Amino acid sequence: MVRLIIEKRHVKEGYGKPCEGIFWYIDNKIVAYMDPVGFNTDLEHVKMWKGIKHLYGDVPFDYYPRGRVMVNEVRNSDGTLKKYKAFIYIDDCINNSEIIDDVKYHFSINDCDIVYIGSDGGVTSNHYRCHNCK
């Protein structure tokens, strides 16, 4: 298991909750920004890359394989939490069981229903593509 978490926000308030956010896979490490579910994450690859690109070379935000985790709450009719559903949008070149397991672990979504894993998402059907996959 590999990881390099750049920022996990709202840790105390979101303790025990699954997280959602963005990640890159760089030099065999997951580089991620994440928030616990319910904090209306505003994380965008383009915006967050500006703060870390100096660490990885002056390349565009979509140079390295990347992805996003989104989590939805599913509630019972009385409003109580029933379960979480997670969606993992990920570049095809890193869509393998080892990396998916790392993403699930680090975003704390192992106990969620995983509804989708794949590269189609965002604004286009080829949104999550690194420079090698374009």
URWOVEN-V636996 format. One record per pair of residues at least 24 apart in sequence whose C-alpha atoms are under 7 Angstrom apart, sorted by the first residue. I is the first residue (numbers start at 1). GAP is how many residues later the second one is. If there is no record, write none. Layout:
# URWOVEN-V636996
I	GAP
I	GAP
This chain:
# URWOVEN-V636996
1	101
2	26
2	27
2	28
3	26
3	27
3	28
4	25
4	26
4	27
4	28
5	26
5	27
5	28
6	25
6	26
6	27
7	25
7	26
7	27
8	25
8	26
8	27
9	25
9	26
10	25
10	26
18	89
18	90
18	91
19	88
19	89
20	49
20	50
20	51
20	87
21	47
21	48
21	49
22	45
22	46
22	47
23	43
23	44
23	45
24	40
24	41
24	42
24	43
25	39
25	40
25	41
26	38
37	34
62	68
62	69
63	67
63	68
64	66
64	67
65	26
65	29
65	64
65	65
66	24
66	25
66	62
67	24
67	61
83	29
84	28
84	29
85	27
85	28
85	29
85	30
86	26
86	27
86	28
86	29
87	27
87	28
87	29
87	30
88	28
88	29
88	30
89	28
89	29
89	30
89	31
89	32
90	28
90	29
90	38
91	28
91	37
91	38
91	39
92	26
92	27
